[in-house]
Amino acid sequence: MNYFSTRDKSLKFSFKDIFLRGLAPGGGLFLPTEIKRFNQDELKDLSKLDYKELATEIIFNFCKDEIKKNDLKSLIEKSYSSFKDKEVVNLRKIGDSNLLELYNGPTLAFKDIAMQIIGNFYEHFKVAKDKTVNIIVATSGDTGSAAIAALNGRENINLFVLHPHNKISSVQRKIMTTTSGSNIYNVAIKGSFDDCQKIVKELFNDENFRTKINMSGVNSINWARIVCQIVYYFYTYFKLKKEKISFSVPTGNFGDIYAGYVAKKMGLPINKLIVATNENDILQRVINNGEYKPDKVKPSISPSMDIQVASNFERLLFYIVGQDDQKVSLLMDHLSKKGFFKLDESEIQEIKKDFEAVKINDETTELIIKNINDQFKFIVDPHTATGFGAAKKIKDLENIVVLGTAHPFKFSDTVKKITGKILEPPLHLKMSLDKKEKFDIIENSNSQIKNYILSKIK
């Protein structure tokens, strides 16, 4: 199995290579040369597996040249040993709606499902055996804590987490900044998540700096993240036992819902993938009218989706333009120089074969949280609420599953304001939020971040 770039199909990288690099040379994103498509008999066999067995079978397709299946199985078992639910995720009914709870991991967000495996991939590939690896990650609130939980205390690995200062919830921040590991560095950037993400991409594209510090990354641009998230789409389909299943996915960076798109390419009979956005609606705009034009980030009560540059959309773009890497390069170059690109009508229709997109504002999100609590005595976080809102707005779709992306405790202040309820942390949240926080505040500057990193690794 080889991997190429969305902007250069001639490139050939192994799974281990793309796992460590994260971003492709020239700024593109990695894709596999082949995506396995399961037939009906194979799907039937997969349906008999538990979550960890299913994860082994699906993930193995993307790394089978470099890891033995038994080793992968053991790695997955180890990765999910700390999850609250034996089956890793949980499907439940909320009234007439289906909710897939993805927040049973150590940091209460869906990011744990991929990140715990990624942490063990670093160990399996022995990439830090002879030389320290410095991992740089941008977070809009949840990726950072999941990365810290996966990599805290690992030998010869440093983790630098960039989050937007004062633009995530206090619980999201404290889960990251109360961790005492000596290999963890939390940095609050004076800017938005897009600014954090831009800096990380610039560092990856600086070949000299990347090589000098032996840099790696675990953002959702890392293909390994996508691969791990494909699994719960299959698992949900098998559990629900319904045809024409659709998924409503709260998303900002397009990684989680793109995993559903890959699952459909692998033969899973998904009907529609519904993109649920907040006021930062670049994905809703590009899917509905073809214009990809980042705007100024608008703060919201669903801060993990306060994103205007949805990086993983480039992976979908590659297929939408007929797998034309040169056209992807031209569109991304136009975005860089002009601040936008525009898809033609045939390309928009191609997207709409698989996707719907809906914007849910803060006022509606608050109402959804209140109504679900009043009617069903169940609390959802603001991001999951947008998923419920989007699902309700799409007509003529049956069997919609809403992805529950974060535990409501992570947004307990918002929940208290809306419902009056004071939430207690789940028992499986191991971090003590009463500990002293440790993080540095830095200007939105590529050079200052470089200097900061260099000062810590000397």
C-alpha positions as CSV (number, residue, x, y, z in Angstrom):
1,M,0.0,0.0,0.0
2,N,1.5,3.3,-1.1
3,Y,0.3,6.8,-0.4
4,F,0.4,9.9,-2.6
5,S,-0.5,13.6,-2.2
6,T,-3.7,15.3,-3.2
7,R,-1.4,17.8,-5.0
8,D,1.0,15.2,-6.5
9,K,-0.1,11.7,-7.5
10,S,3.5,10.8,-8.4
11,L,4.6,10.7,-4.8
12,K,5.0,7.3,-3.1
13,F,5.1,7.0,0.7
14,S,4.6,4.1,3.1
15,F,2.1,4.1,5.9
16,K,4.8,4.7,8.4
17,D,6.2,7.6,6.4
18,I,2.8,9.4,6.1
19,F,2.0,8.6,9.8
20,L,5.2,10.4,10.9
21,R,5.0,13.3,8.3
22,G,1.3,14.2,8.7
23,L,1.4,16.7,5.9
24,A,2.6,15.9,2.4
25,P,5.5,17.7,0.7
26,G,4.2,20.9,-0.9
27,G,1.3,21.2,1.5
28,G,-1.0,18.5,0.2
29,L,-2.7,15.7,2.2
30,F,-1.9,12.0,1.9
31,L,-4.3,9.5,0.4
32,P,-4.0,5.8,-0.2
33,T,-3.5,4.4,-3.7
34,E,-6.2,1.9,-3.0
35,I,-9.3,1.9,-0.8
36,K,-10.6,-1.6,-0.2
37,R,-14.3,-2.1,-1.1
38,F,-16.1,-4.8,0.9
39,N,-18.7,-7.0,-0.9
40,Q,-22.0,-8.1,0.7
41,D,-20.5,-11.3,2.1
42,E,-17.6,-9.5,3.6
43,L,-19.9,-7.0,5.2
44,K,-21.9,-9.8,6.7
45,D,-18.7,-11.3,8.2
46,L,-17.6,-7.9,9.6
47,S,-21.1,-7.5,11.2
48,K,-20.3,-10.4,13.6
49,L,-17.3,-8.7,15.2
50,D,-17.1,-6.6,18.3
51,Y,-15.7,-3.1,18.1
52,K,-12.0,-3.9,18.7
53,E,-12.1,-6.9,16.2
54,L,-13.8,-4.6,13.7
55,A,-11.2,-1.9,14.2
56,T,-8.5,-4.5,13.6
57,E,-10.0,-5.6,10.3
58,I,-10.6,-2.1,8.9
59,I,-7.4,-0.4,10.0
60,F,-5.3,-3.4,8.8
61,N,-6.3,-2.6,5.2
62,F,-4.3,0.7,5.4
63,C,-1.1,-0.6,7.0
64,K,-0.9,-4.3,6.3
65,D,2.5,-4.1,4.6
66,E,4.0,-2.7,7.8
67,I,2.3,-4.3,10.8
68,K,1.2,-7.9,11.5
69,K,-2.5,-8.3,12.1
70,N,-2.0,-9.9,15.5
71,D,0.3,-7.0,16.5
72,L,-2.3,-4.5,15.4
73,K,-5.0,-6.4,17.4
74,S,-2.9,-6.2,20.5
75,L,-2.2,-2.5,19.9
76,I,-5.9,-1.8,19.6
77,E,-6.8,-3.8,22.7
78,K,-4.2,-1.8,24.7
79,S,-5.4,1.5,23.2
80,Y,-9.0,1.0,24.3
81,S,-8.3,-0.6,27.7
82,S,-9.0,2.8,29.5
83,F,-12.4,3.4,27.8
84,K,-15.5,3.4,30.0
85,D,-17.5,1.2,27.6
86,K,-16.1,-2.2,26.6
87,E,-17.4,-1.6,23.1
88,V,-15.6,1.7,23.0
89,V,-18.7,3.6,21.7
90,N,-22.4,3.4,22.6
91,L,-25.5,3.7,20.5
92,R,-28.6,4.9,22.3
93,K,-32.1,6.2,21.5
94,I,-33.1,9.8,22.4
95,G,-36.8,9.9,21.5
96,D,-37.0,9.1,17.8
97,S,-33.3,10.0,17.3
98,N,-30.2,7.8,17.3
99,L,-27.2,9.1,19.2
100,L,-23.7,7.5,18.9
101,E,-21.8,8.4,22.0
102,L,-18.1,8.8,21.1
103,Y,-16.9,10.3,24.3
104,N,-16.1,7.3,26.5
105,G,-12.3,7.8,26.4
106,P,-10.0,9.4,28.9
107,T,-10.6,13.0,27.7
108,L,-14.3,12.8,27.0
109,A,-14.2,13.5,23.2
110,F,-14.3,11.5,20.0
111,K,-10.7,12.4,19.4
112,D,-9.6,9.8,22.0
113,I,-10.8,7.0,19.7
114,A,-8.1,7.7,17.1
115,M,-5.5,9.4,19.4
116,Q,-5.1,6.4,21.7
117,I,-4.2,4.2,18.8
118,I,-1.8,6.9,17.4
119,G,0.0,7.1,20.6
120,N,0.7,3.3,20.5
121,F,1.7,3.5,16.8
122,Y,4.6,5.8,17.8
123,E,5.7,3.1,20.2
124,H,5.1,0.2,17.8
125,F,7.2,1.8,15.0
126,K,9.9,2.7,17.5
127,V,10.3,6.1,15.9
128,A,11.6,7.6,19.1
129,K,14.1,4.8,19.9
130,D,17.3,6.6,18.8
131,K,16.1,10.2,18.4
132,T,13.6,12.4,20.2
133,V,10.4,13.1,18.2
134,N,8.8,16.5,18.6
135,I,5.1,16.4,17.9
136,I,3.3,19.7,17.2
137,V,-0.4,19.9,17.3
138,A,-3.1,22.6,16.9
139,T,-6.3,22.2,18.9
140,S,-9.7,23.8,18.9
141,G,-10.3,22.3,22.3
142,D,-10.3,18.4,22.1
143,T,-7.5,17.2,19.9
144,G,-4.9,18.6,22.3
145,S,-6.2,16.9,25.4
146,A,-6.6,13.6,23.5
147,A,-3.0,13.8,22.3
148,I,-1.8,14.6,25.8
149,A,-3.6,11.6,27.2
150,A,-2.1,9.4,24.5
151,L,1.5,10.7,24.6
152,N,2.0,11.9,28.2
153,G,5.2,10.4,29.7
154,R,6.3,8.6,26.6
155,E,10.1,8.2,26.3
156,N,11.8,10.4,23.7
157,I,8.6,12.2,22.6
158,N,7.8,15.8,23.3
159,L,4.3,17.2,22.6
160,F,3.7,20.9,21.9
161,V,0.0,21.8,21.9
162,L,-1.2,25.1,20.4
163,H,-4.7,26.3,21.4
164,P,-6.4,29.6,20.8
165,H,-6.1,31.8,24.0
166,N,-9.4,32.3,25.7
167,K,-11.4,30.6,22.9
168,I,-12.0,27.1,24.3
169,S,-14.0,26.1,27.4
170,S,-12.3,26.2,30.8
171,V,-12.7,22.4,31.2
172,Q,-11.2,21.8,27.8
173,R,-8.3,23.9,28.7
174,K,-7.8,22.5,32.2
175,I,-7.8,18.9,30.9
176,M,-4.7,19.9,28.9
177,T,-3.0,22.3,31.2
178,T,-3.2,20.4,34.5
179,T,-1.3,17.4,33.1
180,S,2.0,17.2,34.9
181,G,4.1,15.3,32.3
182,S,7.5,16.8,31.7
183,N,7.2,16.1,27.9
184,I,4.1,18.2,27.5
185,Y,4.1,21.9,26.5
186,N,0.9,23.8,26.3
187,V,0.9,27.1,24.4
188,A,-2.0,29.6,24.2
189,I,-1.8,31.5,20.9
190,K,-3.2,35.0,20.8
191,G,-5.5,34.2,17.9
192,S,-8.0,31.7,16.5
193,F,-7.7,27.9,15.9
194,D,-7.1,28.7,12.2
195,D,-4.1,30.7,13.3
196,C,-2.8,27.8,15.3
197,Q,-3.4,25.4,12.4
198,K,-1.7,27.8,10.0
199,I,1.4,27.9,12.2
200,V,1.6,24.1,12.4
201,K,1.2,23.8,8.6
202,E,3.9,26.4,8.0
203,L,6.3,24.5,10.4
204,F,5.6,21.2,8.5
205,N,6.3,23.0,5.2
206,D,9.6,24.3,6.5
207,E,11.7,21.3,5.6
208,N,14.8,22.5,7.4
209,F,13.0,23.1,10.7
210,R,10.9,19.9,10.4
211,T,14.1,17.9,9.9
212,K,16.1,19.8,12.5
213,I,13.6,19.0,15.3
214,N,12.5,15.6,14.0
215,M,8.9,16.9,13.8
216,S,5.7,14.9,13.6
217,G,2.0,15.7,13.9
218,V,-1.3,14.2,15.0
219,N,-3.9,16.7,13.8
220,S,-6.8,15.4,11.7
221,I,-4.7,16.0,8.6
222,N,-2.8,12.8,9.7
223,W,-4.3,10.0,7.7
224,A,-4.1,7.6,10.6
225,R,-6.7,9.8,12.4
226,I,-9.1,9.3,9.6
227,V,-8.5,5.5,9.4
228,C,-9.4,5.0,13.1
229,Q,-12.6,7.0,12.8
230,I,-13.9,5.0,9.9
231,V,-14.5,2.1,12.3
232,Y,-17.5,3.6,14.2
233,Y,-19.4,4.2,11.0
234,F,-19.3,0.5,10.2
235,Y,-20.0,-0.5,13.8
236,T,-23.1,1.8,13.9
237,Y,-24.5,0.4,10.7
238,F,-24.2,-3.2,12.0
239,K,-25.7,-2.3,15.3
240,L,-28.6,-0.3,14.0
241,K,-29.5,-3.0,11.4
242,K,-31.3,-0.5,9.2
243,E,-30.9,0.3,5.5
244,K,-30.5,3.8,4.1
245,I,-28.7,5.0,7.2
246,S,-27.4,8.6,7.3
247,F,-25.1,10.4,9.7
248,S,-25.3,13.9,11.1
249,V,-21.8,15.0,12.1
250,P,-20.8,18.2,14.0
251,T,-17.6,19.2,12.2
252,G,-15.2,22.0,11.8
253,N,-12.1,20.6,10.2
254,F,-14.0,18.0,8.1
255,G,-12.0,15.0,9.4
256,D,-14.7,13.2,11.3
257,I,-17.3,13.3,8.5
258,Y,-14.6,12.6,5.8
259,A,-14.1,9.3,7.6
260,G,-17.7,8.5,6.9
261,Y,-17.1,9.3,3.2
262,V,-14.2,6.8,3.2
263,A,-16.5,4.2,4.9
264,K,-19.0,4.7,2.0
265,K,-16.2,4.2,-0.5
266,M,-15.4,1.0,1.3
267,G,-18.8,-0.3,0.6
268,L,-20.8,0.7,3.6
269,P,-24.3,1.6,2.3
270,I,-24.5,5.1,3.8
271,N,-27.2,7.3,2.3
272,K,-26.2,10.9,3.3
273,L,-23.5,12.5,5.4
274,I,-24.9,15.6,7.0
275,V,-22.4,18.4,7.8
276,A,-23.6,20.3,10.9
277,T,-21.8,23.6,11.4
278,N,-22.2,26.6,13.7
279,E,-21.9,30.2,12.5
280,N,-18.5,29.4,11.2
281,D,-20.2,27.9,8.2
282,I,-17.5,27.6,5.5
283,L,-18.4,23.9,4.9
284,Q,-22.1,24.7,4.6
285,R,-21.4,27.4,2.0
286,V,-19.0,25.4,-0.1
287,I,-21.3,22.3,-0.2
288,N,-24.4,24.4,-1.0
289,N,-23.1,27.0,-3.4
290,G,-19.5,25.9,-4.2
291,E,-17.6,28.9,-2.8
292,Y,-14.8,28.0,-0.4
293,K,-14.0,31.4,1.2
294,P,-12.7,31.6,4.8
295,D,-14.2,34.4,6.8
296,K,-13.3,35.8,10.2
297,V,-13.8,33.3,12.9
298,K,-16.9,33.9,15.0
299,P,-16.8,32.8,18.7
300,S,-19.6,30.5,19.6
301,I,-20.8,28.1,22.4
302,S,-19.5,25.2,20.3
303,P,-15.8,26.4,20.2
304,S,-14.3,23.2,18.7
305,M,-16.1,24.1,15.5
306,D,-14.9,27.7,15.5
307,I,-12.9,27.0,12.3
308,Q,-12.9,28.7,8.9
309,V,-10.2,26.7,7.2
310,A,-11.5,23.1,7.0
311,S,-8.3,21.3,6.1
312,N,-9.6,17.9,5.4
313,F,-12.0,19.2,2.7
314,E,-9.0,19.0,0.3
315,R,-9.2,15.2,0.5
316,L,-12.8,15.3,-0.7
317,L,-11.9,18.0,-3.3
318,F,-9.4,15.5,-4.9
319,Y,-12.2,13.1,-5.7
320,I,-14.7,15.8,-6.6
321,V,-12.4,17.1,-9.4
322,G,-11.9,13.7,-10.9
323,Q,-8.7,12.9,-9.0
324,D,-6.9,15.7,-10.8
325,D,-3.9,16.6,-8.6
326,Q,-3.0,19.5,-10.7
327,K,-6.5,21.0,-10.4
328,V,-6.3,20.6,-6.6
329,S,-3.0,22.4,-6.6
330,L,-4.5,25.3,-8.7
331,L,-7.5,25.6,-6.5
332,M,-5.4,25.6,-3.3
333,D,-3.0,28.1,-4.8
334,H,-6.0,30.3,-5.7
335,L,-7.1,30.0,-2.1
336,S,-3.7,31.0,-0.8
337,K,-3.3,34.0,-3.1
338,K,-6.9,35.2,-3.6
339,G,-8.5,34.0,-0.4
340,F,-11.1,31.7,-2.0
341,F,-11.9,29.2,-4.8
342,K,-15.1,28.4,-6.5
343,L,-16.4,25.0,-7.6
344,D,-18.5,24.7,-10.8
345,E,-22.1,23.4,-10.8
346,S,-21.2,19.8,-11.8
347,E,-18.7,19.6,-8.9
348,I,-21.3,20.9,-6.4
349,Q,-23.7,18.3,-7.6
350,E,-21.0,15.6,-7.2
351,I,-20.6,16.6,-3.5
352,K,-24.4,16.6,-3.0
353,K,-24.6,13.0,-4.0
354,D,-23.1,12.2,-0.6
355,F,-23.4,15.3,1.5
356,E,-26.0,17.7,3.0
357,A,-25.0,20.7,5.0
358,V,-26.8,22.8,7.6
359,K,-25.8,25.8,9.8
360,I,-27.1,25.9,13.4
361,N,-26.6,29.2,15.3
362,D,-26.1,29.6,19.0
363,E,-29.7,30.5,19.8
364,T,-30.9,27.3,18.1
365,T,-28.2,25.2,19.8
366,E,-29.3,26.5,23.2
367,L,-32.9,25.6,22.5
368,I,-32.0,22.1,21.3
369,I,-30.0,21.4,24.5
370,K,-32.9,22.7,26.6
371,N,-35.6,20.8,24.7
372,I,-33.7,17.5,24.9
373,N,-33.2,17.9,28.6
374,D,-36.8,18.9,29.2
375,Q,-38.3,16.0,27.1
376,F,-35.8,13.2,27.7
377,K,-33.9,14.2,30.9
378,F,-30.7,13.8,28.9
379,I,-28.0,16.4,28.3
380,V,-26.0,16.9,25.1
381,D,-23.0,19.2,24.6
382,P,-23.3,22.2,22.3
383,H,-21.5,20.4,19.4
384,T,-23.7,17.3,19.5
385,A,-26.7,19.7,19.7
386,T,-25.8,21.1,16.3
387,G,-25.9,17.5,15.0
388,F,-29.4,17.1,16.3
389,G,-30.5,20.4,14.8
390,A,-29.1,19.6,11.4
391,A,-30.7,16.2,11.4
392,K,-34.1,17.8,12.1
393,K,-33.7,20.3,9.2
394,I,-33.0,17.7,6.5
395,K,-36.3,16.3,5.2
396,D,-37.0,12.8,3.6
397,L,-34.1,11.1,5.4
398,E,-34.7,8.1,7.6
399,N,-32.5,6.4,10.2
400,I,-30.2,9.3,10.9
401,V,-27.5,8.8,13.5
402,V,-26.2,11.9,15.3
403,L,-22.6,11.7,16.3
404,G,-22.1,12.7,19.9
405,T,-18.6,14.2,19.8
406,A,-18.0,15.4,23.3
407,H,-19.3,14.8,26.9
408,P,-21.4,17.7,28.1
409,F,-19.2,18.1,31.2
410,K,-16.6,19.6,29.0
411,F,-19.0,22.5,28.5
412,S,-20.5,22.5,32.0
413,D,-20.7,26.3,32.2
414,T,-22.8,26.5,29.0
415,V,-25.0,23.5,30.2
416,K,-25.6,25.2,33.6
417,K,-26.6,28.4,31.9
418,I,-29.1,26.7,29.7
419,T,-30.5,23.9,31.9
420,G,-29.6,25.1,35.4
421,K,-27.9,21.7,36.1
422,I,-24.5,21.4,37.6
423,L,-22.7,18.5,36.0
424,E,-20.3,16.2,37.8
425,P,-17.2,14.9,36.0
426,P,-17.5,11.3,34.8
427,L,-15.6,8.7,36.9
428,H,-13.4,7.9,33.9
429,L,-12.0,11.4,33.7
430,K,-8.7,10.8,35.4
431,M,-7.3,14.3,35.3
432,S,-7.7,16.5,38.4
433,L,-9.0,19.8,37.3
434,D,-8.1,21.4,40.6
435,K,-4.4,21.2,39.9
436,K,-2.4,24.2,39.0
437,E,-2.5,25.0,35.3
438,K,0.7,25.2,33.3
439,F,0.8,26.9,29.9
440,D,2.6,29.8,28.1
441,I,0.9,32.6,26.2
442,I,2.6,33.5,22.9
443,E,1.9,35.9,20.1
444,N,0.4,34.6,16.8
445,S,3.8,34.3,15.3
446,N,5.5,31.5,13.4
447,S,9.0,32.7,14.4
448,Q,8.1,33.0,18.1
449,I,6.7,29.5,18.2
450,K,9.9,28.2,16.5
451,N,12.0,29.9,19.1
452,Y,9.8,28.6,21.9
453,I,10.1,25.0,20.6
454,L,13.9,25.3,20.2
455,S,14.3,26.7,23.7
456,K,12.5,23.7,25.2
457,I,14.3,20.9,23.3
458,K,17.8,22.0,23.9
